[in-house]
Amino acid sequence: MDRNKVISVKNLSKKFGEFLAVDRISFEVERGEIFGFLGANGAGKTTAMRMLCGLSYPTSGSGTVAGYDIMTQGEEIKRHIGYMSQRFSLYEDLTVWENIRLYAGIYGLTRRQTLRRTVELLDRLQFRSEIHTLVGLLPLGWKQKLAFSVATLHHPEVIFLDEPTGGVDPITRRQFWELIYEASAAGTTIFVTTHYMDEAEYCSRVSIMVDGQIRALAAPAELKRQFAAQTMDEVFRILARDAKRGE
């Protein structure tokens, strides 16, 4: 197995009854890469991500995430990845410290590891004064940065980000992407879905799903060249026009 291929899937499919949600997709993601996974509502990207995260088993095909088989080792995958979404991240009725301690326990960190990494996290975010603040009282941008940092607490090989910056102002989104760049530079692989096409420009490579299939996969500059487009938004619109199914 090539250790530089943190994610590798071949002919991955998922059916719900007669409906083929994901149709024989194949791709690889390298260590430290920021991989954008795009698609309109109903394209199949959420279903595909759930399979990669060990939350749903494929109907057919094969693949590995962080060296673990998505067909047979879903529980191992969950322990070796980080995950964050716009809809679920932290518990708002717990304090910053209580959230960190909770997730550290879920990730299996020792007490010593938890204390050391908590200090590192709080210092990096300049959050020491907020350690006993309820997460629900934090500004949205602070919550998102904290959620990302908590998702990396156990030093996972890959972090899955499902529309993590939805509803966040542009300045905070840019700050959030600085955290992503830092993690990538340190060797962590980032797998991100987003509806913001300007964020697609920040990715090392981008795949675009249409009707359950990957219709384009390349670096943003290459995709714009292929489709004679000025922006990734134009590329996305060109491909989305061919979609047969919606939300």
VOSEGU-81516 format. One record per residue (C-alpha): x, y, z; residue in three letters. Coordinates in steps of 0.001 Angstrom, whole numbers, plus 500000, padded with zeros to 6 digits. Layout:
% residues N
+--------+--------+--------+------+
|     px |     py |     pz | type |
+--------+--------+--------+------+
|      X |      Y |      Z |  Ala |
...
+--------+--------+--------+------+
END
This chain:
% residues 247
+--------+--------+--------+------+
|     px |     py |     pz | type |
+--------+--------+--------+------+
| 500000 | 500000 | 500000 |  Met |
| 501254 | 503478 | 499063 |  Asp |
| 501414 | 505420 | 502345 |  Arg |
| 501158 | 508686 | 500422 |  Asn |
| 497663 | 507723 | 499225 |  Lys |
| 495581 | 508557 | 502300 |  Val |
| 492293 | 507978 | 500455 |  Ile |
| 491905 | 505548 | 497579 |  Ser |
| 488607 | 504375 | 496063 |  Val |
| 487833 | 502367 | 492955 |  Lys |
| 484437 | 501903 | 491307 |  Asn |
| 482659 | 502874 | 494528 |  Leu |
| 478866 | 502659 | 494303 |  Ser |
| 475905 | 503025 | 496657 |  Lys |
| 472320 | 502047 | 495866 |  Lys |
| 469168 | 502737 | 497844 |  Phe |
| 466676 | 500283 | 496396 |  Gly |
| 466742 | 500980 | 492665 |  Glu |
| 468249 | 504447 | 493088 |  Phe |
| 471985 | 504639 | 492308 |  Leu |
| 473161 | 507494 | 494540 |  Ala |
| 476893 | 507016 | 493846 |  Val |
| 477876 | 505493 | 490521 |  Asp |
| 481321 | 503825 | 490285 |  Arg |
| 483503 | 506722 | 491402 |  Ile |
| 487291 | 506322 | 491511 |  Ser |
| 489932 | 508721 | 492847 |  Phe |
| 492929 | 509019 | 495163 |  Glu |
| 493926 | 511718 | 497642 |  Val |
| 497539 | 512218 | 498697 |  Glu |
| 498955 | 513022 | 502113 |  Arg |
| 498752 | 516738 | 502931 |  Gly |
| 496472 | 517490 | 499987 |  Glu |
| 493475 | 519836 | 500262 |  Ile |
| 490906 | 517958 | 498206 |  Phe |
| 487685 | 519750 | 497265 |  Gly |
| 484663 | 517483 | 496804 |  Phe |
| 481933 | 519459 | 495046 |  Leu |
| 478496 | 518772 | 493655 |  Gly |
| 475025 | 520268 | 493537 |  Ala |
| 472283 | 519051 | 495878 |  Asn |
| 471433 | 515467 | 494929 |  Gly |
| 474750 | 514835 | 493174 |  Ala |
| 475767 | 512116 | 495654 |  Gly |
| 478667 | 513813 | 497436 |  Lys |
| 477171 | 513487 | 500937 |  Thr |
| 476483 | 509787 | 500382 |  Thr |
| 480057 | 509309 | 499141 |  Ala |
| 481506 | 511156 | 502134 |  Met |
| 479477 | 509015 | 504556 |  Arg |
| 481031 | 505890 | 503032 |  Met |
| 484522 | 507336 | 503362 |  Leu |
| 483882 | 508210 | 507018 |  Cys |
| 482776 | 504689 | 507916 |  Gly |
| 479158 | 505762 | 508452 |  Leu |
| 477703 | 503830 | 505518 |  Ser |
| 478860 | 500744 | 503650 |  Tyr |
| 479217 | 500686 | 499850 |  Pro |
| 477010 | 498510 | 497675 |  Thr |
| 480017 | 497693 | 495508 |  Ser |
| 483549 | 498803 | 494758 |  Gly |
| 486542 | 499110 | 497067 |  Ser |
| 488530 | 501689 | 498948 |  Gly |
| 490729 | 502616 | 501883 |  Thr |
| 490896 | 505635 | 504180 |  Val |
| 493996 | 506123 | 506355 |  Ala |
| 494950 | 502549 | 505453 |  Gly |
| 491649 | 500990 | 506567 |  Tyr |
| 489167 | 499173 | 504329 |  Asp |
| 485865 | 501022 | 503933 |  Ile |
| 484043 | 497703 | 503423 |  Met |
| 485204 | 495969 | 506598 |  Thr |
| 486907 | 498469 | 508930 |  Gln |
| 484442 | 501306 | 509378 |  Gly |
| 485021 | 501539 | 513131 |  Glu |
| 488785 | 501825 | 512668 |  Glu |
| 488270 | 504574 | 510102 |  Ile |
| 486160 | 506567 | 512579 |  Lys |
| 488968 | 506440 | 515128 |  Arg |
| 491611 | 507665 | 512679 |  His |
| 489851 | 510581 | 511027 |  Ile |
| 488588 | 513985 | 512115 |  Gly |
| 485141 | 515231 | 511110 |  Tyr |
| 483439 | 518606 | 511202 |  Met |
| 480306 | 519951 | 509573 |  Ser |
| 478240 | 523113 | 509539 |  Gln |
| 475365 | 521253 | 511224 |  Arg |
| 477212 | 519259 | 513888 |  Phe |
| 480402 | 520172 | 515638 |  Ser |
| 480407 | 521035 | 519351 |  Leu |
| 477919 | 520804 | 522213 |  Tyr |
| 476679 | 524329 | 522869 |  Glu |
| 475514 | 523609 | 526421 |  Asp |
| 479042 | 522562 | 527455 |  Leu |
| 482019 | 524848 | 528070 |  Thr |
| 485056 | 525029 | 525815 |  Val |
| 487012 | 522839 | 528233 |  Trp |
| 484182 | 520322 | 528634 |  Glu |
| 483915 | 519930 | 524853 |  Asn |
| 487659 | 519402 | 524513 |  Ile |
| 487694 | 516842 | 527338 |  Arg |
| 484675 | 515017 | 525872 |  Leu |
| 486186 | 514641 | 522420 |  Tyr |
| 489589 | 513746 | 523812 |  Ala |
| 487886 | 510841 | 525592 |  Gly |
| 486070 | 509779 | 522421 |  Ile |
| 489367 | 509845 | 520522 |  Tyr |
| 491054 | 507756 | 523227 |  Gly |
| 493632 | 510294 | 524382 |  Leu |
| 495312 | 509785 | 527751 |  Thr |
| 494918 | 512392 | 530495 |  Arg |
| 498455 | 513655 | 529852 |  Arg |
| 497855 | 513915 | 526099 |  Gln |
| 494570 | 515706 | 526713 |  Thr |
| 496132 | 518324 | 528977 |  Leu |
| 499102 | 518943 | 526670 |  Arg |
| 497026 | 519234 | 523512 |  Arg |
| 494421 | 521396 | 525254 |  Thr |
| 497119 | 523911 | 526167 |  Val |
| 498460 | 523826 | 522597 |  Glu |
| 494952 | 524328 | 521175 |  Leu |
| 494025 | 527197 | 523504 |  Leu |
| 497328 | 528989 | 522902 |  Asp |
| 497076 | 528620 | 519123 |  Arg |
| 493552 | 530063 | 519092 |  Leu |
| 494232 | 532545 | 521913 |  Gln |
| 491270 | 531019 | 523750 |  Phe |
| 492677 | 530666 | 527267 |  Arg |
| 490321 | 533309 | 528642 |  Ser |
| 487338 | 531406 | 527196 |  Glu |
| 488095 | 527971 | 528649 |  Ile |
| 485055 | 528097 | 530971 |  His |
| 482738 | 529849 | 528502 |  Thr |
| 479717 | 527947 | 527183 |  Leu |
| 480281 | 527207 | 523497 |  Val |
| 476775 | 528475 | 522751 |  Gly |
| 477862 | 531953 | 523835 |  Leu |
| 480822 | 532127 | 521432 |  Leu |
| 480584 | 534029 | 518112 |  Pro |
| 479967 | 531709 | 515151 |  Leu |
| 483443 | 532214 | 513719 |  Gly |
| 485036 | 531274 | 517044 |  Trp |
| 482874 | 528156 | 517251 |  Lys |
| 483985 | 527043 | 513781 |  Gln |
| 487687 | 527540 | 514531 |  Lys |
| 487320 | 525715 | 517840 |  Leu |
| 485410 | 522869 | 516172 |  Ala |
| 488147 | 522447 | 513571 |  Phe |
| 490846 | 522405 | 516251 |  Ser |
| 488933 | 519845 | 518316 |  Val |
| 488575 | 517660 | 515191 |  Ala |
| 492384 | 517616 | 514932 |  Thr |
| 492973 | 516982 | 518643 |  Leu |
| 493973 | 513323 | 518108 |  His |
| 496256 | 514191 | 515144 |  His |
| 494204 | 512321 | 512501 |  Pro |
| 495687 | 511536 | 509104 |  Glu |
| 492669 | 513006 | 507329 |  Val |
| 489989 | 515530 | 508290 |  Ile |
| 486594 | 515554 | 506602 |  Phe |
| 484982 | 518989 | 506481 |  Leu |
| 481348 | 519039 | 505348 |  Asp |
| 480477 | 522636 | 504380 |  Glu |
| 482306 | 523920 | 507476 |  Pro |
| 482060 | 527641 | 506684 |  Thr |
| 478344 | 527880 | 505897 |  Gly |
| 476850 | 531066 | 507322 |  Gly |
| 480249 | 532512 | 508310 |  Val |
| 481303 | 535995 | 507176 |  Asp |
| 484070 | 536289 | 504522 |  Pro |
| 486776 | 537485 | 506929 |  Ile |
| 486160 | 534595 | 509336 |  Thr |
| 486060 | 532162 | 506407 |  Arg |
| 489518 | 533367 | 505351 |  Arg |
| 490827 | 532905 | 508907 |  Gln |
| 489329 | 529414 | 508976 |  Phe |
| 491149 | 528553 | 505754 |  Trp |
| 494405 | 529650 | 507354 |  Glu |
| 493864 | 526850 | 509902 |  Leu |
| 493306 | 524446 | 507003 |  Ile |
| 496546 | 525551 | 505336 |  Tyr |
| 498466 | 525053 | 508595 |  Glu |
| 497099 | 521530 | 509019 |  Ala |
| 497863 | 520671 | 505390 |  Ser |
| 501411 | 522014 | 505670 |  Ala |
| 501912 | 519743 | 508692 |  Ala |
| 500941 | 516699 | 506586 |  Gly |
| 497252 | 516342 | 507434 |  Thr |
| 495003 | 515571 | 504484 |  Thr |
| 491920 | 517787 | 504137 |  Ile |
| 488783 | 516518 | 502394 |  Phe |
| 486297 | 519382 | 502104 |  Val |
| 482873 | 520020 | 500617 |  Thr |
| 481716 | 523597 | 500104 |  Thr |
| 479072 | 525620 | 498295 |  His |
| 481448 | 528595 | 498056 |  Tyr |
| 483198 | 528388 | 494715 |  Met |
| 485869 | 530878 | 495788 |  Asp |
| 486912 | 528262 | 498381 |  Glu |
| 487332 | 525709 | 495607 |  Ala |
| 490157 | 527929 | 494349 |  Glu |
| 492044 | 527267 | 497603 |  Tyr |
| 492113 | 523480 | 497064 |  Cys |
| 495031 | 521482 | 495662 |  Ser |
| 492594 | 519575 | 493464 |  Arg |
| 488837 | 519590 | 493000 |  Val |
| 486388 | 516887 | 491947 |  Ser |
| 482881 | 517762 | 490765 |  Ile |
| 480073 | 515212 | 490995 |  Met |
| 477032 | 515231 | 488729 |  Val |
| 474265 | 512618 | 489036 |  Asp |
| 476371 | 510285 | 491175 |  Gly |
| 479458 | 510380 | 488959 |  Gln |
| 482684 | 512373 | 489067 |  Ile |
| 482578 | 514438 | 485877 |  Arg |
| 485743 | 516490 | 486474 |  Ala |
| 488831 | 516126 | 488657 |  Leu |
| 491941 | 518329 | 488490 |  Ala |
| 493628 | 521358 | 490008 |  Ala |
| 491447 | 524490 | 489839 |  Pro |
| 493688 | 526138 | 487226 |  Ala |
| 493518 | 523035 | 485025 |  Glu |
| 489719 | 522802 | 485322 |  Leu |
| 489341 | 526439 | 484310 |  Lys |
| 491581 | 525795 | 481312 |  Arg |
| 489646 | 522639 | 480332 |  Gln |
| 486303 | 524427 | 480412 |  Phe |
| 487529 | 527803 | 479102 |  Ala |
| 486262 | 529437 | 482297 |  Ala |
| 487496 | 532398 | 484298 |  Gln |
| 486347 | 531096 | 487686 |  Thr |
| 485490 | 527819 | 489414 |  Met |
| 481904 | 529067 | 489641 |  Asp |
| 481759 | 529058 | 485837 |  Glu |
| 483208 | 525528 | 485723 |  Val |
| 480620 | 524331 | 488244 |  Phe |
| 477729 | 525917 | 486337 |  Arg |
| 478840 | 524384 | 483043 |  Ile |
| 478861 | 520906 | 484568 |  Leu |
| 475691 | 521383 | 486652 |  Ala |
| 473695 | 522219 | 483529 |  Arg |
| 473867 | 518539 | 482536 |  Asp |
| 472406 | 517290 | 485832 |  Ala |
| 469302 | 515134 | 485472 |  Lys |
| 468392 | 514883 | 489120 |  Arg |
| 467940 | 517513 | 491810 |  Gly |
| 467689 | 517638 | 495557 |  Glu |
+--------+--------+--------+------+
END
